[in-house]
Amino acid sequence: MHTDGFDVTDLGTVFNIRAYPEDKISEAALISGSIEISLNKTKAKKIHLKPSQKLILHNDSVSLESNSQMSMTRILPIVPDPQTQIAADTSWMVNKLILRRKLLGHWPCGCKDVTTS
């Protein structure tokens, strides 16, 4: 899978990619298995995620040189919401939609069972 900021190689896994040009960040979240990520500016450096980890890339770093792009990349744990015990990164797996700081008017009508935080 290719995005503007990074490439992901599926190594037998369940994962989610969020990489929209209008967003300030892109994410690759690994639920199970293994993925290998190559930042587009640093193809020689491979990043391997472990289950329950996600890579966050600031989209404004995509045009930067390789060292600067690496410094704007973070690997974080996938943490469930304390109230729902569901992580936003994996909510789609249990037919839930978790919205954070989103106006519902910007989403298609007909959404049911929505949790907001």
MARDREN-399716 format. One line per field, with one value per residue: residue number from 1; residue in three letters; x, y, z of N, C-alpha, C, O, CB in turn; chain. Coordinates in Angstrom, 2 decimals, always signed. Glycine has a CB too. Layout:
BEGIN
k c(NUM	...)
r c(ALA	...)
nc1 c(X	...)
nc2 c(Y	...)
nc3 c(Z	...)
cac1 c(X	...)
cac2 c(Y	...)
cac3 c(Z	...)
cc1 c(X	...)
cc2 c(Y	...)
cc3 c(Z	...)
oc1 c(X	...)
oc2 c(Y	...)
oc3 c(Z	...)
cbc1 c(X	...)
cbc2 c(Y	...)
cbc3 c(Z	...)
c c(A	...)
! end
This chain:
BEGIN
k c(1	2	3	4	5	6	7	8	9	10	11	12	13	14	15	16	17	18	19	20	21	22	23	24	25	26	27	28	29	30	31	32	33	34	35	36	37	38	39	40	41	42	43	44	45	46	47	48	49	50	51	52	53	54	55	56	57	58	59	60	61	62	63	64	65	66	67	68	69	70	71	72	73	74	75	76	77	78	79	80	81	82	83	84	85	86	87	88	89	90	91	92	93	94	95	96	97	98	99	100	101	102	103	104	105	106	107	108	109	110	111	112	113	114	115	116	117)
r c(MET	HIS	THR	ASP	GLY	PHE	ASP	VAL	THR	ASP	LEU	GLY	THR	VAL	PHE	ASN	ILE	ARG	ALA	TYR	PRO	GLU	ASP	LYS	ILE	SER	GLU	ALA	ALA	LEU	ILE	SER	GLY	SER	ILE	GLU	ILE	SER	LEU	ASN	LYS	THR	LYS	ALA	LYS	LYS	ILE	HIS	LEU	LYS	PRO	SER	GLN	LYS	LEU	ILE	LEU	HIS	ASN	ASP	SER	VAL	SER	LEU	GLU	SER	ASN	SER	GLN	MET	SER	MET	THR	ARG	ILE	LEU	PRO	ILE	VAL	PRO	ASP	PRO	GLN	THR	GLN	ILE	ALA	ALA	ASP	THR	SER	TRP	MET	VAL	ASN	LYS	LEU	ILE	LEU	ARG	ARG	LYS	LEU	LEU	GLY	HIS	TRP	PRO	CYS	GLY	CYS	LYS	ASP	VAL	THR	THR	SER)
nc1 c(+0.85	+0.54	+1.13	+1.19	+3.19	+4.40	+5.20	+3.61	+4.17	+2.41	+2.65	+1.18	-1.37	-3.51	-4.45	-4.72	-4.94	-4.72	-4.70	-5.17	-5.07	-5.91	-5.66	-3.68	-2.00	-0.83	-1.55	-0.52	-1.86	-1.31	-2.93	-2.80	-0.28	+2.26	+3.78	+5.74	+7.18	+8.13	+9.42	+8.86	+10.96	+13.14	+13.88	+15.71	+15.66	+13.79	+10.77	+9.46	+6.40	+4.95	+2.25	-0.57	+0.60	+1.12	+2.12	+2.76	+2.77	+3.62	+2.06	+3.11	+5.77	+6.40	+7.55	+10.04	+13.62	+15.25	+16.26	+14.90	+12.29	+12.20	+12.42	+9.95	+8.25	+6.44	+6.15	+3.59	+1.67	-1.41	-4.16	-6.97	-10.07	-10.82	-13.48	-15.11	-13.58	-12.69	-10.51	-9.97	-8.64	-9.24	-11.95	-13.68	-13.63	-15.44	-17.81	-18.20	-18.07	-15.90	-15.71	-13.64	-13.55	-15.04	-17.42	-20.68	-22.30	-20.71	-20.60	-21.99	-25.55	-27.53	-25.86	-25.53	-25.47	-23.27	-20.31	-19.02	-16.11)
nc2 c(-1.15	+2.21	+5.54	+9.16	+9.77	+7.39	+3.88	+0.72	-2.64	-5.55	-8.16	-10.45	-9.95	-7.84	-4.62	-0.99	+1.85	+5.31	+7.93	+10.73	+13.37	+15.93	+15.84	+16.52	+14.59	+11.27	+7.81	+4.51	+1.72	-1.16	-4.13	-6.95	-9.39	-8.43	-5.53	-3.78	-0.67	+1.84	+4.95	+7.47	+9.22	+7.97	+5.34	+3.29	+2.81	+0.74	+0.37	-1.63	-2.56	-3.65	-5.74	-3.84	-1.34	+1.92	+3.92	+7.31	+9.93	+13.19	+15.04	+17.35	+16.85	+15.29	+16.45	+17.09	+16.66	+13.44	+12.98	+14.94	+14.14	+11.67	+12.56	+13.64	+11.59	+9.22	+6.37	+4.88	+3.38	+1.55	+2.53	+1.70	+3.52	+4.71	+4.73	+3.29	+1.10	+0.61	+1.03	+3.82	+3.36	+0.75	+0.50	+0.02	-2.69	-3.73	-2.78	-0.05	+3.51	+5.92	+9.21	+11.98	+15.20	+16.00	+17.45	+16.41	+17.11	+17.02	+14.45	+11.62	+11.27	+8.98	+7.51	+5.19	+4.23	+5.75	+6.70	+9.36	+11.20)
nc3 c(+0.00	-0.79	+0.28	+0.34	+2.17	+3.10	+2.52	+2.90	+3.66	+3.61	+5.79	+6.36	+8.11	+10.26	+9.78	+9.81	+7.76	+7.75	+5.74	+4.49	+2.15	+3.06	+5.82	+8.78	+9.79	+9.04	+9.55	+10.41	+11.71	+13.57	+14.20	+14.42	+13.60	+11.31	+9.99	+7.59	+7.25	+5.03	+4.98	+2.61	+2.03	+3.14	+2.11	+2.59	+5.31	+7.27	+9.06	+11.52	+12.78	+15.84	+17.07	+18.19	+17.97	+16.53	+13.77	+13.41	+11.16	+10.46	+8.03	+6.87	+6.91	+4.78	+2.55	+3.47	+4.04	+4.55	+7.26	+8.76	+8.26	+9.58	+12.21	+12.62	+12.87	+14.71	+16.88	+18.53	+21.22	+20.68	+22.31	+24.23	+24.72	+27.96	+28.89	+27.02	+26.42	+23.89	+21.22	+19.15	+16.78	+16.15	+16.22	+14.10	+13.81	+15.56	+14.72	+15.40	+15.54	+16.37	+17.17	+17.41	+18.38	+16.08	+13.93	+13.81	+11.72	+9.50	+8.69	+6.93	+6.92	+8.91	+10.51	+13.08	+16.54	+17.61	+19.25	+21.03	+21.92)
cac1 c(+0.00	+1.35	+0.54	+2.14	+4.30	+5.07	+4.75	+3.41	+4.19	+1.61	+3.38	+0.22	-1.72	-4.70	-3.97	-5.54	-4.19	-5.46	-3.78	-5.93	-4.26	-6.35	-5.34	-2.34	-1.19	-1.19	-1.29	-0.61	-2.10	-1.21	-3.75	-2.13	+0.64	+3.46	+3.91	+7.00	+6.90	+9.26	+9.11	+9.20	+12.26	+14.20	+13.54	+16.65	+15.30	+12.51	+10.19	+8.59	+5.49	+4.47	+0.81	-1.03	+1.39	+0.80	+3.07	+2.13	+3.64	+3.08	+2.05	+3.97	+7.15	+6.57	+8.44	+11.32	+14.71	+15.03	+16.48	+13.80	+11.07	+12.27	+12.20	+8.54	+7.54	+6.36	+5.51	+2.85	+0.78	-2.84	-4.72	-8.43	-10.71	-11.13	-14.92	-15.71	-12.63	-12.50	-9.54	-10.49	-7.95	-9.79	-13.40	-14.35	-13.68	-16.61	-18.92	-18.34	-17.43	-15.52	-15.37	-12.98	-13.55	-15.61	-18.79	-21.50	-22.86	-19.79	-20.65	-23.23	-26.69	-27.82	-24.92	-26.18	-24.59	-22.06	-19.72	-18.16	-15.23)
cac2 c(+0.00	+3.42	+6.83	+10.23	+9.83	+6.13	+2.64	-0.35	-3.99	-6.46	-9.40	-11.38	-9.12	-6.98	-3.27	+0.09	+3.01	+6.56	+8.84	+11.60	+14.56	+17.11	+15.67	+16.94	+13.41	+9.96	+6.77	+3.08	+1.06	-2.61	-4.85	-8.25	-9.74	-7.63	-4.70	-3.08	+0.66	+2.58	+6.36	+7.74	+9.91	+7.13	+3.98	+2.30	+2.53	+0.05	+0.40	-2.78	-2.36	-4.81	-5.61	-2.76	-0.13	+2.69	+4.91	+8.59	+10.76	+14.51	+15.16	+18.43	+16.36	+14.47	+17.15	+17.37	+15.71	+12.18	+13.10	+15.73	+13.33	+10.68	+13.21	+13.99	+10.31	+8.64	+5.08	+4.95	+2.22	+1.71	+2.50	+1.81	+4.57	+4.16	+4.57	+2.28	+0.00	+0.42	+1.97	+4.45	+2.74	-0.58	+0.49	-0.53	-4.15	-4.08	-2.00	+1.21	+4.68	+6.83	+10.52	+12.88	+16.59	+16.08	+17.91	+15.36	+17.62	+16.72	+13.01	+11.24	+10.95	+7.57	+6.84	+4.69	+3.71	+6.55	+7.08	+10.54	+11.48)
cac3 c(+0.00	-0.91	+0.60	+0.01	+3.11	+3.39	+1.90	+3.87	+3.11	+4.43	+6.04	+6.95	+9.25	+10.29	+10.04	+9.30	+7.28	+7.60	+5.05	+3.62	+1.86	+3.81	+7.24	+9.19	+10.06	+8.48	+10.53	+10.12	+13.00	+13.46	+15.18	+14.61	+12.53	+11.16	+8.79	+7.39	+6.72	+4.46	+4.73	+1.22	+1.93	+3.72	+1.69	+3.12	+6.71	+7.40	+10.40	+11.77	+13.90	+16.60	+17.31	+19.09	+17.78	+15.34	+13.31	+13.08	+10.34	+10.18	+6.58	+6.40	+6.85	+3.58	+1.62	+4.11	+3.85	+5.27	+8.71	+9.31	+8.19	+10.65	+13.50	+12.72	+12.85	+16.06	+17.07	+19.78	+21.46	+20.45	+23.65	+24.22	+25.49	+29.29	+29.09	+26.14	+26.24	+22.45	+20.64	+17.92	+15.64	+15.86	+16.47	+12.93	+13.92	+16.38	+14.14	+16.11	+14.97	+17.46	+16.63	+18.34	+17.92	+14.74	+13.90	+13.21	+10.47	+8.40	+8.42	+6.26	+7.79	+9.04	+11.42	+14.29	+17.58	+17.56	+20.52	+20.86	+23.06)
cc1 c(+0.90	+0.53	+1.55	+3.38	+5.05	+4.46	+4.63	+3.41	+3.44	+2.37	+2.47	-0.36	-3.12	-4.19	-4.91	-4.63	-5.15	-4.49	-4.55	-5.14	-4.65	-6.04	-3.91	-1.42	-1.71	-0.80	-1.35	-0.73	-2.11	-1.99	-3.12	-1.24	+1.85	+3.34	+5.26	+6.67	+8.20	+8.82	+9.62	+10.53	+13.41	+13.93	+14.46	+16.29	+13.91	+12.05	+9.25	+7.72	+5.15	+2.97	+0.52	-0.11	+0.88	+1.91	+2.27	+3.16	+2.94	+3.20	+2.90	+5.44	+7.43	+7.54	+9.82	+12.37	+14.55	+15.22	+15.36	+12.51	+11.06	+11.97	+10.73	+7.66	+7.57	+5.72	+4.89	+2.04	-0.65	-3.50	-6.24	-8.92	-11.10	-12.62	-15.49	-14.87	-12.43	-11.50	-10.13	-9.88	-8.58	-11.31	-14.18	-14.49	-14.87	-17.82	-19.22	-17.60	-17.16	-15.04	-14.73	-12.92	-13.98	-17.03	-19.63	-22.13	-21.99	-19.79	-21.97	-24.33	-26.88	-26.85	-25.69	-25.13	-23.24	-21.60	-18.86	-17.33	-14.43)
cc2 c(+1.22	+4.64	+7.89	+10.20	+8.55	+4.98	+1.59	-1.68	-4.89	-7.77	-10.42	-10.80	-8.52	-5.59	-2.25	+1.24	+4.19	+7.57	+9.65	+12.89	+15.79	+17.02	+16.10	+15.77	+12.23	+8.92	+5.39	+2.39	-0.45	-3.28	-6.22	-8.53	-8.83	-6.78	-4.03	-1.76	+1.28	+4.01	+6.71	+8.46	+9.06	+5.67	+2.93	+1.92	+1.95	+0.12	-0.79	-2.48	-3.70	-4.65	-4.57	-1.54	+0.60	+3.68	+6.16	+9.43	+12.10	+14.76	+16.31	+18.02	+15.58	+15.12	+17.45	+16.34	+14.53	+12.31	+13.87	+14.93	+12.29	+11.32	+13.59	+12.74	+9.72	+7.26	+5.10	+3.67	+2.56	+1.49	+2.63	+2.97	+4.00	+3.93	+3.40	+1.01	-0.35	+1.46	+2.53	+3.80	+1.42	-0.64	-0.10	-2.05	-4.63	-3.22	-0.74	+2.30	+5.64	+8.12	+11.36	+14.25	+16.72	+16.60	+16.86	+15.81	+17.33	+15.25	+12.67	+10.93	+9.43	+6.82	+6.43	+4.22	+4.42	+6.90	+8.30	+10.72	+12.71)
cc3 c(+0.00	-0.52	+0.19	+0.90	+3.34	+2.59	+2.99	+3.13	+4.08	+4.56	+6.73	+8.22	+9.16	+10.65	+9.44	+8.89	+7.22	+7.01	+4.02	+3.39	+2.69	+5.31	+7.54	+9.48	+9.27	+9.50	+9.89	+11.47	+12.79	+14.58	+15.47	+13.41	+12.51	+9.91	+8.80	+6.71	+6.23	+4.25	+3.34	+1.04	+2.43	+3.39	+2.30	+4.56	+6.76	+8.85	+10.52	+12.97	+14.54	+16.80	+18.40	+19.08	+16.55	+15.04	+12.96	+12.33	+10.13	+8.68	+6.06	+6.36	+5.57	+2.61	+2.20	+3.74	+4.81	+6.78	+9.38	+9.31	+9.30	+12.00	+13.69	+12.64	+14.25	+15.99	+18.46	+19.98	+21.06	+21.80	+23.58	+25.09	+26.85	+29.53	+28.30	+26.03	+24.76	+21.97	+19.35	+16.68	+15.22	+16.02	+15.31	+13.02	+14.74	+15.98	+14.93	+15.35	+16.11	+16.83	+17.72	+17.71	+16.47	+14.85	+13.18	+11.90	+9.27	+8.01	+7.74	+7.27	+7.86	+9.91	+12.68	+15.26	+17.57	+18.97	+20.26	+22.11	+22.78)
oc1 c(+1.91	-0.63	+2.66	+4.47	+6.22	+3.35	+5.45	+2.75	+3.82	+2.70	+2.93	+0.11	-3.81	-3.59	-5.79	-3.68	-6.25	-3.57	-4.59	-4.60	-3.78	-6.14	-3.04	-0.20	-2.87	+0.17	-2.12	+0.19	-2.82	-1.75	-2.94	-1.43	+2.41	+2.86	+5.85	+5.96	+9.23	+7.93	+10.71	+11.16	+14.57	+13.77	+14.04	+16.60	+12.95	+12.85	+8.34	+8.22	+5.08	+2.45	+1.25	-0.05	+0.29	+2.55	+1.24	+4.28	+1.80	+4.29	+3.36	+6.27	+8.58	+8.28	+10.68	+12.06	+13.79	+14.40	+14.92	+11.72	+10.01	+11.33	+10.31	+6.46	+8.61	+4.86	+5.59	+1.76	-1.06	-3.42	-6.75	-8.27	-11.65	-12.99	-16.28	-15.37	-12.05	-11.63	-10.70	-10.55	-8.47	-11.89	-15.25	-15.37	-15.28	-18.71	-20.39	-16.65	-18.10	-14.09	-15.24	-12.31	-13.37	-17.76	-19.31	-22.46	-22.46	-19.07	-22.96	-24.07	-26.43	-26.98	-26.41	-24.02	-22.19	-22.40	-18.03	-17.77	-13.62)
oc2 c(+1.27	+4.78	+7.57	+10.55	+8.58	+5.09	+1.56	-1.83	-4.99	-8.41	-11.18	-11.13	-8.66	-5.41	-2.60	+1.56	+4.07	+8.02	+9.31	+13.45	+16.61	+18.03	+16.06	+15.91	+12.19	+9.09	+5.15	+2.47	-0.96	-3.02	-6.58	-7.97	-8.50	-7.25	-3.75	-1.73	+1.25	+4.26	+6.28	+8.32	+9.38	+4.85	+1.79	+0.81	+2.59	-0.05	-0.94	-2.17	-4.73	-3.54	-4.45	-0.79	+0.01	+4.21	+6.09	+9.61	+12.14	+14.70	+16.26	+18.75	+15.24	+14.43	+18.00	+15.29	+14.61	+11.77	+13.50	+15.02	+12.04	+10.69	+13.84	+12.84	+9.72	+7.00	+5.32	+2.96	+3.73	+0.41	+3.55	+3.35	+2.91	+3.03	+2.61	-0.03	-1.48	+2.64	+1.79	+3.69	+1.02	-1.73	-0.67	-2.63	-5.79	-2.96	-0.38	+2.04	+6.13	+8.13	+11.42	+14.45	+17.47	+16.23	+16.47	+14.98	+17.39	+14.84	+13.37	+10.38	+8.69	+5.60	+7.24	+3.86	+3.77	+7.34	+8.27	+10.42	+13.13)
oc3 c(+0.71	-0.93	-0.25	+0.47	+3.74	+2.06	+3.92	+2.11	+5.25	+3.56	+7.59	+9.31	+8.16	+11.71	+8.65	+9.60	+6.69	+7.68	+2.84	+4.35	+3.01	+6.02	+6.67	+9.42	+8.88	+10.24	+8.97	+12.29	+11.93	+15.76	+16.63	+12.33	+13.55	+8.88	+9.84	+5.70	+6.91	+3.44	+2.94	-0.01	+2.16	+4.30	+2.50	+4.99	+6.34	+9.77	+9.71	+14.06	+13.87	+16.70	+19.38	+20.05	+15.64	+15.95	+12.29	+12.80	+9.68	+8.12	+4.92	+5.82	+5.30	+1.91	+1.51	+3.20	+5.77	+7.53	+10.47	+10.25	+9.90	+12.85	+14.82	+12.38	+14.90	+15.14	+19.46	+19.01	+21.10	+22.38	+22.95	+26.06	+26.91	+30.28	+28.82	+25.61	+24.43	+22.29	+18.55	+15.65	+14.06	+15.97	+15.52	+12.38	+14.63	+16.78	+15.10	+14.61	+16.75	+16.05	+18.84	+16.65	+15.70	+15.77	+12.05	+11.06	+8.14	+7.10	+7.95	+8.34	+6.98	+10.07	+13.27	+14.86	+17.52	+19.80	+19.35	+23.22	+23.61)
cbc1 c(-0.97	+1.88	+0.15	+1.46	+3.80	+5.00	+5.73	+2.08	+5.64	+0.19	+4.63	+0.87	-0.72	-5.81	-2.55	-6.59	-3.53	-6.07	-2.61	-7.34	-4.38	-7.83	-5.55	-2.43	-1.18	-0.48	-2.29	+0.64	-3.45	+0.26	-5.20	-3.17	-0.06	+4.72	+2.78	+8.01	+6.23	+9.76	+9.75	+8.13	+12.22	+14.30	+13.59	+18.07	+15.39	+12.61	+9.44	+9.43	+4.21	+5.22	+0.21	-1.13	+2.90	-0.54	+3.91	+1.62	+3.97	+3.83	+0.65	+3.81	+7.45	+5.22	+7.79	+11.15	+16.08	+15.96	+17.81	+13.62	+10.95	+13.65	+13.08	+8.15	+8.17	+5.55	+6.53	+1.92	+0.84	-3.39	-4.12	-9.06	-11.96	-10.60	-15.63	-15.92	-13.10	-13.86	-8.16	-10.18	-6.50	-9.15	-13.88	-13.59	-12.38	-16.29	-20.16	-17.81	-18.31	-14.43	-16.63	-11.56	-12.17	-15.58	-18.90	-22.59	-23.08	-18.40	-20.48	-22.99	-27.99	-27.85	-23.70	-27.18	-24.40	-22.29	-18.88	-19.02	-14.29)
cbc2 c(-0.01	+3.57	+6.95	+11.58	+10.30	+5.82	+2.17	-0.15	-4.49	-6.70	-9.12	-12.73	-8.03	-7.51	-3.07	+0.54	+2.73	+7.07	+8.06	+11.91	+14.91	+17.31	+14.21	+17.82	+13.09	+9.71	+6.86	+2.55	+1.53	-3.07	-5.02	-9.39	-9.69	-8.52	-3.66	-3.94	+1.56	+1.93	+7.29	+8.53	+11.21	+7.33	+3.89	+2.85	+3.81	-1.42	+1.75	-4.09	-1.65	-4.94	-6.96	-3.28	-0.47	+3.41	+4.40	+9.33	+10.08	+15.63	+15.33	+19.65	+15.48	+14.23	+18.44	+17.42	+16.40	+11.13	+13.77	+17.03	+12.66	+10.01	+14.45	+14.96	+9.32	+9.56	+3.87	+6.17	+1.79	+0.69	+3.64	+0.50	+5.13	+5.09	+5.84	+2.85	-1.23	+0.54	+1.27	+5.96	+2.52	-1.61	+1.90	-0.16	-4.67	-3.89	-2.85	+1.10	+5.33	+6.20	+11.22	+12.37	+17.19	+14.69	+19.29	+14.92	+19.08	+17.13	+12.19	+10.05	+11.63	+6.95	+7.77	+3.56	+2.21	+7.83	+5.90	+11.83	+10.29)
cbc3 c(+1.21	-2.35	+2.14	+0.13	+4.38	+4.89	+0.76	+4.66	+2.87	+3.81	+6.91	+7.23	+9.40	+11.32	+9.50	+10.35	+5.88	+8.97	+4.38	+4.21	+0.40	+3.62	+7.66	+10.42	+11.56	+7.10	+11.69	+9.27	+13.64	+13.49	+14.67	+14.80	+11.20	+11.10	+8.72	+6.55	+7.79	+3.12	+5.82	+0.58	+2.71	+5.25	+0.18	+3.06	+7.58	+6.92	+10.68	+12.00	+13.44	+17.99	+17.70	+20.51	+17.64	+15.50	+12.08	+14.37	+8.97	+11.01	+6.10	+7.30	+8.05	+2.89	+1.19	+5.62	+4.07	+4.74	+9.00	+8.53	+6.82	+10.68	+13.62	+11.61	+11.80	+17.00	+16.90	+19.80	+22.95	+19.36	+24.53	+24.71	+24.74	+30.35	+28.72	+24.77	+27.01	+21.67	+20.37	+17.92	+15.98	+16.75	+16.75	+11.66	+14.54	+17.89	+14.07	+17.56	+13.84	+18.38	+16.05	+18.72	+18.09	+14.01	+13.20	+14.17	+10.58	+8.77	+9.72	+5.36	+7.26	+7.72	+11.78	+13.97	+17.40	+16.73	+21.15	+20.57	+23.36)
c c(A	A	A	A	A	A	A	A	A	A	A	A	A	A	A	A	A	A	A	A	A	A	A	A	A	A	A	A	A	A	A	A	A	A	A	A	A	A	A	A	A	A	A	A	A	A	A	A	A	A	A	A	A	A	A	A	A	A	A	A	A	A	A	A	A	A	A	A	A	A	A	A	A	A	A	A	A	A	A	A	A	A	A	A	A	A	A	A	A	A	A	A	A	A	A	A	A	A	A	A	A	A	A	A	A	A	A	A	A	A	A	A	A	A	A	A	A)
! end
